[in-house]
Structure formats: C-alpha cells, structure tokens
C-alpha cells in the first residue's frame, strides 16, 4: 500500500514510521530460524606447486580475495536471515589476538574465531592465479557446529572481479539448501523421520548439488535402517560432490560392510581415516571396523604405525594385539602382548589374555616362553580350569603327574577329564579311559564330542550295543546330529564288513541297527544303500536259519525277521540306487529270488492251530 506523503508524515510523527509504513509490514512473519552469522576468512594462495604459500605478497593477495568475497556474499543477503561478520570487527579481533590482518588460518583456528564471533557458517578457500590474468577459487562452506559438514565450491574467472563475483553467486546458490538442512536435522532430532526425509528431499530439489542436505538424508536412512544398497547409493552421490566428506565415507563403509564387500569397505575406511589422520579415536574406529569386517590384514599396517607412534596408548596396543592375532602374525602379537602385560592393568587381570599370549608363544615356537606365561597364569588365576588345561597340554610330555595333580585341584573340570581319558586311551587303558570320558560328560553335558568319546570307548571294549545306546542319548540330548550320524554310519560300515567275515545273522543285525540309526538322523543315498545291503544279508541269513530250528516258534521268528528285513532292504536299496546302479540292480534281483521263500516259510512255520498256537 502507498500512502500519501501527508498521511505518511503524520503517521511517522504519531505512531512511528515502522508501524505506519504499511499494514502488511506489521503482519510480516517472524523468520523460521534465528539470524545466521557468516565468517568469511582470508584465502590461502596456491603457487605452481599446488601447496599453500605464505609469502608476504601472497598473504596480502589472499586477504584481498577474502575481503571481496565477503562483500559479494553480504550483497543480496536477507539481513533478517543472515549477516556477514564485517571487515572491521574481524581485523580488530585478529589483531587483538596477536595475529596480522593478512594471516591465513587453519580450519581449527577459524573455528575458534567463529566461536568468538558466534558465527554459524565459515567460508574459506584457496586462490590460484591462472595464465592470462584469470583466477581459480576452491572454496567451501563449513558449518561451525560440525566442521566435518562442508559444501565445496569451485569457480574460475577470467579476472579477479569475475572469479570473486562467480563465487559470490555460487555461495548464495549453495545456501539455499541450509534451511532445508536445518529442518531435516530438527525433525530427525525430534524423532520425526518422515518429516526429516521430506525436508532433505526438498533441499535436494532446491539445490541438487547440496552435500550438506544430502548428508542429513543419509542420517535419516541410517536412522530408519534403510537397505544397505540404498544407503551406499546416497553416500556415493555425496562423494561425487565432495570426495572427502567424512559422513559420506563412514556411511558408505558401513553399507559396504553390511553388503560383505570387504575390500571396498576397507578402502572406504582408509579414505575416512585420511580425512583426519591425527584423530586417534577415528583411528580406533577405523581399525576396529576393518577387523570386524574381515580386513585385519589391511588394518595391520595402520595400527602398527600408530601403535609405534604412540607406544603408551594402551587402547591402540590392544587393537594391535587383536589384529595381529587375527592375522596370526605371532611376532607382532607377542610384541604387543608383552607391552600389555607390563603396562595394561586390564590385560594383567584377564586370564583369557594369558591363555592367548601363551598360545602365541607356542605358535611362534617359543616353547619355554609359552610354558612360563601359562605357569604365571595358573599362579595368578588358580581357579581357571581352562588355563590349567592349556598349561597341562604344554608340559604333559615331561611328567605324568600333571593330570592327576590337576584333577586333585579341579575334580569337577570336564576339560581335565577329557585330557585324562585321552591320555589313558593312549596308554591302552581302555576301561579307565571309558570311565574318565563318562565322568567328563557327567560334569559337563556340553563338552565337545564327549558322548562320542564314550561310544568309541564302548566299541573298543567290544560293547557295540552300549555304544549305540550312548549315541541315542547324544541325539536325545541335542548334540550335533550330523556328527552323530557320521559316526554311526562309519561304525555301522565297519560292523557290516566284520559280519561279512563271520557270516553270522546277529552280526549283520548289529550292523543294521547302527546303519538304521544313522539313516534316521541324516538320510543320504550312501546310508540308504549300505542299510539296504545289510538288511538283505539279515534276510538271507534269517531265512537260511529258519528251517534248521527244531522248535517251530523259533523257525517262525526267523522267517518273520527275514520277511521284515526284505521290506527294509527293498525300500533302502531303491532310495540308494544313485550310489551304484549296477550293484543295486544285482541286490534287487537277488531279493526277488528269495522273497518267495520268505512267504513259504511264514505259511509253513507261522500258521496257527485251533488252540491258538503255531500249527
């Protein structure tokens, strides 16, 4: 609304110019965000070597670039939304702090200055003179609250003024994303992820090259546990704009780890470390992530270098210890372990550390050192049975008293009972070995292959039925069914071969029971084929014996056994035909030949009389 001059003067006199200028002005909305302060620093000047130069003339030129960029940025700003820290205030502060007005500053220095000026954004960069009077400006907008958040900007101009004007325009264009980026961060902070995603997408549409707003987008993707390939794609879009963006590098590395692309993930973690090589927390994060991702070999040179540079940093030495153990680099692992056991109280109080250090010594063929550290561990941790078991393994060759002494100290140690059983079996004391194996299982039902040791001992003592009963207990207790099935199949095969030598029906039946049990746990063509062959031999021997019995009930029993075994043989051989087509055909042909005999024997020996007994 345009007011007549007389009305305007009266309003200004009575009510004040601001209230009368226009009714719409009184209704103007308050800015969405508080006024942002922008600190534009002196520029560095790069020479032909592409390294920052600190010659006096260059410093002056860099300050002039900064001054003119500051003016161009200030021009066109909405003063209610943003302001630039002016030349006078900057120079006064800088000189009061003991610097020269032409000095160029590092990002860390600029962040301290931004704190003084309460600046929200920092504009910094490097100027490079080009042939023909032109100039290239490589600049970046850095956020004070997180200096890892940056928007790179590069322009070239035919002259000083052209380059500075172009950069001013680019800075204004890039700042379009900032309100969207702040909306995204605020929504994410409040747990409103959908609103955060929308704000980020709006910012990308407003400024497609926005590294800052895209960074907030990858934060929202991580917060929503988005698919790893989607997170990787968005991270790569940022890296196309800013190849050294720490947030994008970390997100890309994490996504690649999840996708199990180990080599690419390791390369990305190393690129992240290169952005801040002095940050020891970042070093730990990178090395840990690489080791967890299966790239310990690529992490080793990094952690070796830092552990040597900071020998008293025990956190770094611990990472070195872990990585060297992963890589089985025993000399490096031992060196790290020796430092830890002397300087790190946490390691000195850890029995597992002693266990692993002793193992490293042993693997490096330092037997006496291994025995020494194991002995020290046993002395320091007298109640740790695992450490004592390792100590026992080291010295058992030298004395027979170690295991008995250990059992006296740790009568309830299943591990020591297993060692005792193995030792007794090696000495040929099978009954005592069986007792020790049973004791180990009683003490710890989860001891690895404990029941299989018992079953093996039962077989070696000539008690296959007891062995099969133990295997059945193992399956019922939830032991590894594959291991049990393989064990039963192997022993059934051995019993079948032995039965072929004795030609006794009971031996074939015993082998058949083992094979049936193995097939029940894990049916395979192999188990089916061998079971069918064993069942056929049971049928053959049973039908041969049936007519020889003097008691008709016994003949009936043999006949029925033979008939039942034929059913098992036929089904199993058909299922195991893939093992040997030719052998299966021969077995089935023989089966068809003897099947009529089974039917005739049952008719002859198993008919009933009027009194209810066999006829």
C-alpha positions as CSV (number, residue, x, y, z in Angstrom):
1,X,0.0,0.0,0.0
2,X,1.3,3.5,-0.9
3,X,0.3,6.2,1.5
4,X,0.0,9.9,0.5
5,X,3.0,11.9,1.8
6,X,0.9,14.0,4.2
7,X,-0.5,10.8,5.8
8,X,2.9,9.2,6.0
9,X,4.3,12.2,7.8
10,X,1.5,12.2,10.3
11,X,1.8,8.5,11.0
12,X,5.5,8.8,11.4
13,X,5.1,11.6,13.9
14,X,2.4,10.0,16.0
15,X,2.9,6.2,15.8
16,X,6.4,5.8,14.4
17,X,7.5,5.1,10.9
18,X,7.7,1.3,11.2
19,X,4.0,0.8,12.3
20,X,2.6,3.2,9.6
21,X,4.6,2.3,6.6
22,X,2.2,-0.5,5.6
23,X,-0.4,-2.7,7.3
24,X,1.3,-5.7,5.7
25,X,4.6,-4.8,7.4
26,X,3.1,-5.2,10.8
27,X,1.9,-8.6,9.9
28,X,5.3,-9.9,8.5
29,X,6.1,-13.3,9.6
30,X,9.0,-13.9,12.0
31,X,11.9,-15.7,10.4
32,X,11.8,-19.5,10.8
33,X,15.3,-19.6,12.1
34,X,17.5,-17.2,14.1
35,X,19.8,-14.9,12.1
36,X,22.8,-16.9,10.8
37,X,26.2,-15.3,11.1
38,X,28.8,-16.0,8.3
39,X,32.5,-15.7,8.8
40,X,34.5,-15.2,5.6
41,X,38.2,-15.8,6.1
42,X,41.3,-14.7,4.3
43,X,42.1,-17.1,1.4
44,X,45.2,-19.2,1.1
45,X,47.1,-18.6,-2.1
46,X,48.4,-21.6,-4.0
47,X,51.5,-21.5,-6.2
48,X,52.6,-23.7,-9.1
49,X,53.4,-26.5,-6.6
50,X,49.7,-26.6,-5.5
51,X,50.7,-26.0,-1.9
52,X,49.6,-23.1,0.2
53,X,52.1,-20.2,0.0
54,X,52.9,-17.9,2.9
55,X,54.9,-15.2,1.1
56,X,54.1,-11.7,2.2
57,X,52.6,-10.6,-1.1
58,X,50.6,-13.8,-1.3
59,X,49.2,-13.2,2.2
60,X,48.1,-9.7,1.2
61,X,46.5,-11.1,-2.0
62,X,44.7,-13.8,0.0
63,X,43.3,-11.2,2.4
64,X,42.1,-9.1,-0.6
65,X,40.3,-12.1,-2.0
66,X,38.7,-12.7,1.3
67,X,37.6,-9.1,1.6
68,X,36.0,-9.0,-1.8
69,X,34.3,-12.4,-1.3
70,X,33.0,-11.1,2.0
71,X,31.5,-8.1,0.2
72,X,29.9,-10.2,-2.6
73,X,28.4,-12.6,-0.1
74,X,27.0,-9.7,2.0
75,X,25.4,-8.3,-1.1
76,X,22.0,-9.7,-1.7
77,X,21.6,-11.4,1.8
78,X,18.3,-11.1,3.6
79,X,19.5,-9.2,6.7
80,X,16.8,-10.7,8.8
81,X,18.0,-14.2,8.0
82,X,21.8,-13.9,7.7
83,X,24.7,-11.4,8.2
84,X,28.4,-11.4,7.4
85,X,31.0,-10.6,10.1
86,X,32.3,-7.3,8.8
87,X,35.9,-6.4,7.9
88,X,36.4,-4.0,10.8
89,X,35.2,-6.4,13.5
90,X,37.3,-9.2,12.1
91,X,40.5,-7.2,11.9
92,X,40.1,-5.8,15.4
93,X,39.6,-9.3,16.9
94,X,42.5,-10.7,14.9
95,X,45.0,-8.0,15.8
96,X,43.9,-8.2,19.5
97,X,44.7,-11.9,19.4
98,X,48.2,-11.2,18.2
99,X,47.8,-12.0,14.6
100,X,48.4,-9.9,11.4
101,X,45.4,-8.9,9.4
102,X,46.9,-10.7,6.3
103,X,47.4,-14.0,8.1
104,X,45.7,-17.1,6.6
105,X,44.2,-19.5,9.2
106,X,43.7,-23.2,9.5
107,X,40.2,-24.6,9.9
108,X,40.8,-25.2,13.6
109,X,41.9,-21.6,14.1
110,X,38.8,-20.4,12.1
111,X,36.5,-22.5,14.3
112,X,37.9,-20.7,17.4
113,X,37.3,-17.3,15.7
114,X,33.8,-18.4,14.7
115,X,33.1,-19.2,18.4
116,X,34.2,-15.6,19.3
117,X,32.1,-14.1,16.6
118,X,29.2,-16.5,17.2
119,X,29.3,-17.5,13.6
120,X,27.2,-20.3,12.2
121,X,29.0,-20.7,8.9
122,X,32.6,-20.4,7.8
123,X,33.6,-19.6,4.2
124,X,37.2,-20.4,3.4
125,X,39.3,-21.4,0.5
126,X,42.3,-21.2,-1.8
127,X,43.0,-18.8,-4.6
128,X,45.1,-19.8,-7.6
129,X,46.3,-17.3,-10.3
130,X,45.8,-18.6,-13.8
131,X,47.6,-17.8,-17.0
132,X,46.2,-14.8,-18.8
133,X,45.1,-12.9,-15.6
134,X,42.4,-15.3,-14.7
135,X,41.8,-16.9,-11.2
136,X,40.5,-20.1,-9.8
137,X,38.9,-20.2,-6.3
138,X,38.5,-23.5,-4.5
139,X,36.2,-22.6,-1.6
140,X,33.9,-24.4,0.9
141,X,31.1,-23.5,3.3
142,X,31.8,-25.2,6.6
143,X,29.2,-25.4,9.5
144,X,30.5,-24.3,12.8
145,X,28.6,-27.0,14.8
146,X,30.3,-29.8,12.8
147,X,33.3,-28.9,10.8
148,X,33.1,-32.2,9.0
149,X,30.0,-30.8,7.3
150,X,31.2,-28.9,4.2
151,X,29.9,-27.7,0.8
152,X,32.8,-27.5,-1.7
153,X,32.5,-24.8,-4.4
154,X,34.9,-24.2,-7.3
155,X,34.9,-21.3,-9.8
156,X,37.2,-20.0,-12.5
157,X,37.1,-16.4,-13.8
158,X,38.8,-14.5,-16.5
159,X,39.8,-11.9,-13.9
160,X,39.9,-11.2,-10.2
161,X,36.5,-9.5,-10.2
162,X,34.9,-12.2,-12.4
163,X,36.1,-15.0,-10.2
164,X,35.0,-13.3,-7.0
165,X,31.6,-12.4,-8.5
166,X,31.1,-16.0,-9.6
167,X,32.0,-17.4,-6.2
168,X,29.6,-15.0,-4.5
169,X,26.8,-16.2,-6.8
170,X,27.7,-19.9,-6.1
171,X,27.7,-19.3,-2.3
172,X,24.2,-17.8,-2.4
173,X,23.0,-20.7,-4.5
174,X,24.5,-23.2,-2.2
175,X,23.0,-21.6,0.9
176,X,19.5,-22.3,-0.5
177,X,19.9,-25.8,0.9
178,X,20.6,-24.7,4.5
179,X,17.0,-24.0,5.7
180,X,16.0,-27.5,4.4
181,X,19.0,-29.0,6.0
182,X,18.2,-27.4,9.4
183,X,14.5,-28.6,9.1
184,X,15.8,-32.1,8.4
185,X,18.2,-32.0,11.4
186,X,15.5,-30.7,13.7
187,X,12.9,-33.3,12.6
188,X,15.4,-36.0,13.0
189,X,16.3,-34.8,16.5
190,X,12.6,-34.9,17.4
191,X,12.2,-38.4,16.0
192,X,10.0,-37.3,13.1
193,X,11.9,-39.3,10.5
194,X,9.4,-39.0,7.7
195,X,9.4,-35.2,8.0
196,X,13.2,-35.3,8.0
197,X,13.3,-37.3,4.8
198,X,10.8,-34.9,3.2
199,X,12.9,-31.8,4.2
200,X,16.0,-33.4,2.8
201,X,14.3,-34.3,-0.5
202,X,13.0,-30.7,-0.7
203,X,16.5,-29.4,-0.2
204,X,17.9,-31.6,-2.9
205,X,15.3,-30.4,-5.3
206,X,16.1,-26.8,-4.4
207,X,19.9,-27.4,-4.8
208,X,20.8,-30.8,-6.4
209,X,24.5,-30.3,-5.7
210,X,23.9,-29.9,-2.0
211,X,26.4,-32.0,0.0
212,X,25.1,-30.6,3.3
213,X,21.4,-31.5,2.9
214,X,22.3,-34.9,1.3
215,X,24.3,-35.6,4.5
216,X,21.2,-35.2,6.6
217,X,19.4,-37.6,4.2
218,X,21.9,-40.4,4.8
219,X,21.4,-39.8,8.5
220,X,17.7,-40.4,8.1
221,X,18.4,-43.6,6.1
222,X,20.6,-44.9,8.9
223,X,18.0,-44.0,11.5
224,X,15.3,-45.9,9.6
225,X,17.6,-48.9,8.9
226,X,17.2,-48.5,5.2
227,X,18.6,-51.2,2.9
228,X,22.4,-51.0,2.7
229,X,22.4,-50.6,-1.1
230,X,20.2,-47.5,-0.8
231,X,22.5,-46.0,1.9
232,X,25.5,-46.8,-0.3
233,X,24.0,-45.1,-3.3
234,X,23.1,-41.9,-1.4
235,X,26.6,-41.8,0.1
236,X,28.2,-42.2,-3.3
237,X,26.2,-39.2,-4.6
238,X,27.7,-37.1,-1.8
239,X,31.2,-38.4,-2.6
240,X,30.7,-37.4,-6.2
241,X,30.3,-33.8,-4.9
242,X,32.8,-34.0,-2.0
243,X,35.2,-36.9,-2.3
244,X,36.4,-36.4,1.3
245,X,33.1,-36.0,3.1
246,X,33.7,-37.9,6.4
247,X,30.0,-38.6,7.0
248,X,29.5,-40.0,3.5
249,X,32.7,-42.1,3.7
250,X,31.7,-43.6,7.0
251,X,28.1,-44.4,5.7
252,X,29.5,-45.9,2.6
253,X,32.0,-48.0,4.5
254,X,29.3,-49.2,6.9
255,X,27.0,-50.1,4.0
256,X,29.7,-52.0,2.2
257,X,30.5,-53.9,5.4
258,X,26.8,-54.9,5.5
259,X,26.9,-56.0,1.9
260,X,30.0,-58.1,2.7
261,X,32.1,-56.3,0.1
262,X,35.1,-56.4,2.3
263,X,37.8,-55.0,0.1
264,X,35.7,-52.0,-1.0
265,X,34.7,-51.4,2.6
266,X,38.3,-51.5,3.8
267,X,39.3,-48.9,1.1
268,X,36.5,-46.7,2.2
269,X,37.5,-46.9,5.9
270,X,41.1,-45.9,4.9
271,X,39.7,-43.0,2.9
272,X,37.8,-41.9,6.0
273,X,41.0,-42.1,8.1
274,X,42.9,-40.0,5.6
275,X,40.4,-37.1,6.4
276,X,41.8,-36.7,9.9
277,X,45.0,-38.7,10.5
278,X,45.6,-37.0,13.9
279,X,42.3,-38.2,15.4
280,X,43.2,-41.2,17.5
281,X,39.5,-42.0,18.2
282,X,39.0,-42.2,14.4
283,X,42.0,-44.5,14.1
284,X,40.4,-46.9,16.7
285,X,37.1,-46.7,14.9
286,X,38.6,-47.5,11.5
287,X,40.8,-50.3,12.7
288,X,38.0,-51.9,14.8
289,X,35.6,-51.7,11.8
290,X,38.1,-53.2,9.4
291,X,38.9,-56.1,11.8
292,X,35.2,-56.8,12.4
293,X,34.7,-56.7,8.6
294,X,37.3,-59.3,8.0
295,X,40.0,-57.0,6.7
296,X,42.6,-57.4,9.5
297,X,45.4,-57.7,7.0
298,X,44.8,-54.3,5.6
299,X,44.3,-52.8,9.0
300,X,47.6,-54.2,10.4
301,X,50.0,-51.6,8.7
302,X,47.8,-48.8,10.0
303,X,47.6,-50.0,13.6
304,X,51.3,-50.9,13.6
305,X,52.2,-47.4,12.6
306,X,50.0,-45.7,15.2
307,X,51.0,-48.1,18.0
308,X,54.7,-47.3,17.3
309,X,54.0,-43.6,17.2
310,X,52.0,-43.7,20.5
311,X,53.7,-46.5,22.4
312,X,52.0,-45.6,25.7
313,X,48.5,-45.5,24.3
314,X,47.2,-48.9,25.5
315,X,44.0,-48.7,23.6
316,X,46.0,-48.7,20.3
317,X,48.2,-51.5,21.6
318,X,45.1,-53.6,22.4
319,X,43.9,-53.1,18.8
320,X,47.3,-54.1,17.5
321,X,47.1,-57.3,19.7
322,X,43.7,-58.2,18.3
323,X,44.6,-57.6,14.7
324,X,48.0,-59.4,14.9
325,X,46.2,-62.4,16.4
326,X,43.6,-62.3,13.7
327,X,46.4,-62.4,11.1
328,X,48.4,-65.0,13.0
329,X,51.4,-62.6,12.9
330,X,52.8,-64.1,16.0
331,X,56.0,-61.9,16.4
332,X,53.8,-58.7,16.2
333,X,51.2,-60.2,18.5
334,X,53.8,-61.2,21.0
335,X,55.4,-57.8,21.0
336,X,52.0,-56.2,21.7
337,X,51.2,-58.8,24.3
338,X,54.4,-58.2,26.2
339,X,53.7,-54.5,26.3
340,X,50.2,-55.1,27.5
341,X,51.1,-57.5,30.3
342,X,53.6,-54.9,31.7
343,X,51.7,-51.7,31.1
344,X,48.0,-52.5,31.0
345,X,46.2,-53.5,34.2
346,X,43.2,-54.7,32.3
347,X,45.3,-57.3,30.4
348,X,47.1,-58.3,33.6
349,X,43.8,-59.1,35.2
350,X,42.5,-61.2,32.2
351,X,43.0,-64.9,32.3
352,X,42.0,-65.2,28.6
353,X,44.8,-62.8,27.7
354,X,47.3,-65.1,29.4
355,X,45.8,-68.0,27.5
356,X,46.1,-66.3,24.2
357,X,49.6,-65.0,24.8
358,X,50.8,-68.4,25.8
359,X,49.2,-69.8,22.6
360,X,51.0,-67.1,20.6
361,X,54.4,-68.0,22.1
362,X,53.7,-71.7,21.4
363,X,52.7,-71.0,17.8
364,X,55.9,-69.0,17.4
365,X,57.9,-72.0,18.6
366,X,58.9,-70.2,21.8
367,X,58.0,-73.2,24.0
368,X,59.7,-72.1,27.2
369,X,58.0,-68.7,27.0
370,X,54.7,-70.4,26.4
371,X,55.2,-72.6,29.5
372,X,56.4,-69.6,31.5
373,X,53.3,-67.4,30.7
374,X,51.0,-70.4,31.2
375,X,52.6,-71.1,34.6
376,X,52.2,-67.4,35.6
377,X,48.6,-67.5,34.5
378,X,47.9,-70.6,36.6
379,X,49.5,-68.9,39.6
380,X,47.6,-65.6,39.0
381,X,44.3,-67.4,38.3
382,X,44.2,-70.6,40.4
383,X,40.5,-71.2,39.8
384,X,40.7,-71.0,35.9
385,X,40.4,-74.6,34.7
386,X,40.9,-73.6,31.0
387,X,44.2,-72.0,31.7
388,X,45.3,-75.0,33.7
389,X,44.2,-77.3,30.9
390,X,46.4,-75.4,28.5
391,X,49.3,-75.5,31.0
392,X,48.7,-79.2,31.2
393,X,49.0,-79.6,27.4
394,X,52.3,-77.8,27.4
395,X,54.0,-79.9,30.0
396,X,52.3,-83.3,29.9
397,X,55.1,-84.8,27.8
398,X,57.5,-84.0,30.7
399,X,55.7,-85.6,33.6
400,X,52.8,-87.9,34.3
401,X,51.9,-86.1,37.5
402,X,50.3,-83.1,35.9
403,X,46.9,-84.5,35.1
404,X,46.5,-86.3,38.4
405,X,47.5,-83.2,40.2
406,X,45.1,-81.1,38.1
407,X,42.3,-83.5,38.8
408,X,43.1,-83.2,42.5
409,X,42.9,-79.4,42.3
410,X,39.9,-79.3,39.9
411,X,37.9,-82.6,40.4
412,X,34.9,-81.0,38.6
413,X,36.8,-79.9,35.5
414,X,35.3,-81.7,32.4
415,X,38.2,-80.4,30.3
416,X,40.8,-82.2,32.5
417,X,38.7,-85.4,32.5
418,X,38.8,-85.3,28.7
419,X,42.5,-84.9,28.7
420,X,42.7,-87.8,31.2
421,X,40.6,-90.0,29.0
422,X,42.8,-89.3,26.0
423,X,45.9,-89.9,28.0
424,X,44.6,-93.3,29.3
425,X,43.5,-94.4,25.9
426,X,46.9,-93.6,24.5
427,X,48.4,-95.9,27.2
428,X,46.0,-98.7,26.2
429,X,43.9,-98.4,29.5
430,X,40.6,-98.5,27.7
431,X,38.4,-99.3,30.7
432,X,39.9,-96.4,32.7
433,X,39.6,-94.1,29.6
434,X,35.9,-95.0,29.3
435,X,35.4,-94.1,33.0
436,X,37.1,-90.7,32.5
437,X,35.0,-90.0,29.4
438,X,31.8,-90.8,31.3
439,X,32.9,-88.5,34.1
440,X,33.6,-85.7,31.7
441,X,30.1,-86.0,30.3
442,X,28.5,-86.1,33.8
443,X,30.4,-82.9,34.8
444,X,29.6,-81.0,31.6
445,X,27.0,-82.4,29.2
446,X,28.1,-79.9,26.6
447,X,31.7,-80.9,26.5
448,X,32.6,-81.2,22.8
449,X,32.1,-84.7,21.4
450,X,32.0,-86.1,25.0
451,X,29.4,-88.8,24.3
452,X,31.2,-89.8,21.1
453,X,34.3,-90.4,23.1
454,X,32.2,-92.7,25.4
455,X,30.7,-94.5,22.4
456,X,34.1,-95.0,20.9
457,X,35.5,-96.5,24.1
458,X,32.5,-98.8,24.4
459,X,33.2,-100.1,20.9
460,X,36.9,-100.6,21.6
461,X,35.9,-102.6,24.7
462,X,33.7,-104.8,22.5
463,X,30.3,-103.4,23.7
464,X,28.6,-102.1,20.5
465,X,25.1,-102.2,22.0
466,X,26.2,-99.9,24.8
467,X,27.9,-97.7,22.2
468,X,24.6,-97.4,20.2
469,X,22.7,-96.6,23.4
470,X,25.2,-93.7,24.1
471,X,24.7,-92.4,20.6
472,X,21.0,-92.4,21.1
473,X,21.4,-90.5,24.3
474,X,23.6,-88.0,22.5
475,X,20.9,-87.4,19.8
476,X,18.3,-87.0,22.5
477,X,20.4,-84.5,24.4
478,X,20.7,-82.3,21.3
479,X,24.3,-83.0,20.3
480,X,25.3,-82.3,16.7
481,X,23.2,-84.7,14.7
482,X,25.5,-84.6,11.7
483,X,28.5,-85.7,13.7
484,X,26.5,-88.4,15.4
485,X,25.1,-89.7,12.1
486,X,28.5,-89.7,10.5
487,X,29.9,-91.6,13.5
488,X,27.1,-94.2,13.4
489,X,27.4,-94.7,9.7
490,X,31.1,-95.2,9.9
491,X,30.8,-97.7,12.7
492,X,27.9,-99.5,11.0
493,X,30.0,-99.9,7.9
494,X,32.8,-101.3,9.9
495,X,30.5,-103.8,11.7
496,X,29.0,-104.8,8.3
497,X,32.4,-105.6,6.9
498,X,33.2,-107.6,10.0
499,X,29.8,-109.5,9.7
500,X,30.7,-110.4,6.1
501,X,33.7,-112.3,7.6
502,X,31.7,-114.1,10.3
503,X,28.5,-114.7,8.2
504,X,26.5,-114.6,11.5
505,X,23.0,-113.2,11.5
506,X,23.4,-111.4,14.8
507,X,26.5,-109.6,13.5
508,X,24.5,-108.4,10.4
509,X,21.6,-107.3,12.7
510,X,24.0,-105.3,14.9
511,X,25.5,-103.5,11.8
512,X,21.9,-102.9,10.6
513,X,20.9,-101.2,13.8
514,X,23.8,-98.8,13.6
515,X,23.0,-98.1,9.9
516,X,19.3,-97.6,10.6
517,X,20.1,-95.1,13.4
518,X,22.5,-93.1,11.2
519,X,19.8,-93.1,8.4
520,X,17.2,-91.9,10.9
521,X,19.4,-88.9,11.9
522,X,20.6,-88.0,8.4
523,X,19.3,-90.0,5.5
524,X,21.7,-89.9,2.5
525,X,22.0,-92.1,-0.6
526,X,25.1,-93.7,1.0
527,X,23.3,-94.6,4.2
528,X,20.3,-96.0,2.3
529,X,22.5,-98.1,0.1
530,X,24.6,-99.6,2.9
531,X,21.5,-100.1,5.0
532,X,19.7,-102.0,2.2
533,X,22.8,-104.2,1.7
534,X,22.9,-105.0,5.4
535,X,19.2,-105.7,5.6
536,X,19.4,-108.1,2.6
537,X,22.1,-110.1,4.4
538,X,20.0,-110.2,7.5
539,X,17.1,-111.5,5.4
540,X,19.3,-114.1,3.7
541,X,20.8,-115.5,7.0
542,X,17.5,-115.5,8.8
543,X,15.7,-117.4,6.0
544,X,18.6,-119.8,5.9
545,X,18.4,-120.5,9.6
546,X,14.5,-120.8,9.8
547,X,14.3,-124.4,8.6
548,X,17.2,-125.5,10.8
549,X,15.4,-124.8,14.1
550,X,13.9,-127.7,16.0
551,X,11.3,-125.6,17.6
552,X,8.6,-124.2,15.3
553,X,8.3,-120.9,17.2
554,X,11.9,-120.2,16.6
555,X,11.5,-121.0,12.9
556,X,8.6,-118.6,12.7
557,X,10.6,-115.9,14.4
558,X,13.5,-116.3,11.9
559,X,11.0,-116.3,8.9
560,X,9.3,-113.1,10.1
561,X,12.7,-111.5,10.7
562,X,13.8,-112.4,7.2
563,X,10.5,-111.1,5.7
564,X,10.7,-107.8,7.6
565,X,14.3,-107.3,6.6
566,X,13.4,-107.8,2.9
567,X,11.0,-104.9,3.1
568,X,13.7,-102.7,4.6
569,X,16.2,-103.9,2.0
570,X,13.9,-103.2,-1.0
571,X,13.0,-99.6,0.2
572,X,16.5,-98.7,1.1
573,X,18.2,-100.1,-2.0
574,X,15.7,-98.2,-4.2
575,X,16.4,-95.0,-2.3
576,X,20.2,-95.5,-2.5
577,X,20.3,-96.5,-6.2
578,X,22.4,-93.4,-7.1
579,X,25.4,-94.8,-5.2
580,X,25.8,-97.8,-7.6
581,X,23.2,-98.6,-10.2
582,X,24.8,-101.9,-11.1
583,X,25.2,-103.2,-7.5
584,X,21.7,-102.1,-6.7
585,X,20.3,-104.0,-9.6
586,X,22.1,-107.2,-8.6
587,X,20.9,-106.8,-5.0
588,X,17.3,-106.3,-6.0
589,X,17.4,-109.2,-8.5
590,X,18.6,-111.5,-5.6
591,X,16.0,-110.0,-3.3
592,X,13.3,-111.0,-5.8
593,X,14.7,-114.5,-5.9
594,X,14.5,-115.1,-2.2
595,X,11.2,-113.3,-1.5
596,X,9.1,-116.4,-2.3
597,X,11.0,-118.4,0.2
598,X,10.0,-115.8,2.9
599,X,6.3,-116.2,2.0
600,X,6.5,-120.0,2.0
601,X,8.3,-120.1,5.4
602,X,5.8,-117.9,7.0
603,X,3.0,-120.0,5.7
604,X,4.8,-123.1,6.9
605,X,6.1,-122.1,10.3
606,X,3.7,-119.3,11.4
607,X,0.2,-120.8,10.8
608,X,-1.9,-121.2,13.9
609,X,-3.8,-124.2,15.2
610,X,-7.3,-124.2,16.6
611,X,-5.7,-123.9,20.0
612,X,-4.2,-120.6,19.1
613,X,-0.6,-121.7,18.8
614,X,1.5,-122.3,15.6
615,X,0.3,-125.1,13.5
